[in-house]
């Protein structure tokens, strides 16, 4: 009888232990256009009668997956286990650039590729760092985005404009949702700065 009861007790303990474990729910975060984005430079007309091709955004390898990076030290990072980007940054940032520049009425057309026409301009984007870290007090979270935009004249093959940005933003609370919102804001602010520089540069050449 004891030989039967003992295995039953063991199974009961195992099953009880399994049942008490909490279910881990993985959370996903998106990069999105902020609610307030500046208006087009001109409402009903195009500033430059030219086409602009937007190349795929190049994200440095440590940041190129869906894993969200947390920076512990100057050369030390780790990845969150239960928190990820909903989409790889390189995948979502390219259409965000295209939509933004198209809405600005800077060019006749903005696209990731042209089949029937050779675009006059090409944009390269490199994201060096897209991460969350801590402030000097080690308590507050900081969103960090370092990137470079480059405008190339395809006719001459020369770079006519480079915009480099290294931005940090302290979050109101230790929230990855706020981090994603802050990264989105920083990206669009620098995209706006880049668009303004494009306008000035090309206007000076015309």
N, C-alpha and C positions, 0 to 999 in steps of 0.2 A: 504493500500500500504506500509505504514511504517512497518507493522508487517511482511511483506514479505522481505523487503530490509534488515532489521536488522539482521536476521539469516544468510542471504547471506554474509553480510559483516563479520560476525563472522567467518564463514567457510573459507572465503577468507584469513583472517588474519592467521588462524590456518594452512591452507595449505601452505601459503607463508613462515611461520616460519619453518615448517617441511622441506620444500625444501631447505632452506638456511643452514641446518645443514650439517656438513662435515661427510663423511663416514669414520668411524674408521677402519683402516686396521691392523689386528693383525699380528705381525712379529714373526717368529720362528727361532731358532738358533741351530746349530748342533755342536757336538763334533766330530772332525775328525782327522785322522792321518796327521801330518804335512808333507809338501813336502819333507823335508830332514829327513830321518830316517836312523840311522846307519846300516851298512851292517851286515850280519850274522857273528858270531864268526869264523865259518869255512864254506866255500862256498859249499863243496860237501860231508860233512860228519856230523854225529851227535856226539855231545860231550859226552852225557851220554845215555847209552843204558837203558833208563827207560821211563816210561810214567808219564805224569803230568796232573792231573785233576784241572781245574780252577772252583772254586765255584762261584756262583752268587755274584756279587758285592753288599755289604751291604751298603746302604746309610742312614745316620741318618735321622729320620722322617721329620724334618723341611726342608730337602733338597731333599726328595725322589720323590716329584711330578714333573710335568713339569713346575711348576712356578719357575721363576728365583728370587733368594733371593738378596735383597739389605740390607746390614748391616748399620744401622744408628748409633749404639752405641755398647758398649761391650756386652750387653744382649738384644739388641733391633734390630729386623729385620722387613722388610716389603716385599711384593711381587709386582713385576711390573704387571700392569693390562693388558697391550696390548703387552707384550713381554713374550715369553715362550720358553722352550726347545722344539725342534721338537720331541724328544723322551726322556722319563725318563732317567736320568743318569744311574740308575742301569741296565737298559735294554741295553744301547749302550756300556757301559764300559767293560762288560764281553767279548763280541766277540772281542773288540779291544785288550784286553790282550791276548786272544787266538791267534789271527792273528800275533801279535808282537812276542810272544815267539816261535810260530811255525816257523816264518821267521828267528829266531835267530839260529836255529839248535841246541838248547840246549838239547832237549829231543827227544826220538824216536817218540813220538807223544804227542800233547797237545790238550785237548778237554774238553768240559764242563761235559761230562759223558762217562764212558766206560761200555759196556755191556758184553763183553766176557773176559776182563782182569781186574785185580785189579791194579790200578795205584800205582806206588811206591811213588809218591809225590802228594801233594794237596796244592793249593794256595788259601788262604783267603784274600779278599780285603775289607777294610772298608774305606768309605769316610765320614769323620767327618764334613767337611765344604766345600761347593762349592758355591761361592758367589761373588758378586761385592760390593765394598765399596768405601770410599773416603780416600784420603791421609790426612796427618795432616793439610795440607793447605785447606782442605775441597773443593778443586777445582778439582783435578785429580781423576780419577777413578782407582781403584786397583782391579785386579783379585786375588782371594784367593782360594787356594786349600790345604786342610789338609787331609792326608790319611795314611793308613797303609797297607803294603803288608806283608804277612806271609807265609813261606814255611814250610809245615808239612811233616814229614816222616810217611807215612801211616802204615808202618810195625811196628813201635814202638809207633806211635801215639803222637810223641813229635814234638814240634816246633824247627826247627833247624836254622831258620833265620827269623828275623823281621826287616823290613825297614819302618821307620816312617818319614814322610816329612810334613813340614808346610811352604808352599811357597806363596809369594805374588809378584805380578808383576804390576808396574805402567804402565797404558795405555797412549799412545801418545795423545789420545783424548777421550772424554766421549762417547764412542761407545760400545754398547753391542755386536756388531759383533767382535770388537777387543777383548772384554772380552772372548767370546767363543773361539777365536783363541788362546788367551793367556792361557786359561784353558787347551786346547788341548795340547799346547806345554809343559806346566808344567807337565801334566799327563805323557806324553811320556818321558820327561827327567827323571822323577822319576822311570818310568818303566824300562828305560835303566839302571839306577843306581842299581835297584833291580836285573836285569838280570846279571849285572856284579858281584854282590855279590853272586848270585846263582852259577855262574861259579867258583868263588874262593872257596866258601864253599864246593861244591861237589867235586871239584878237590882235595882239601886237604883231603877229606875222602876216595878218591879212591886210 
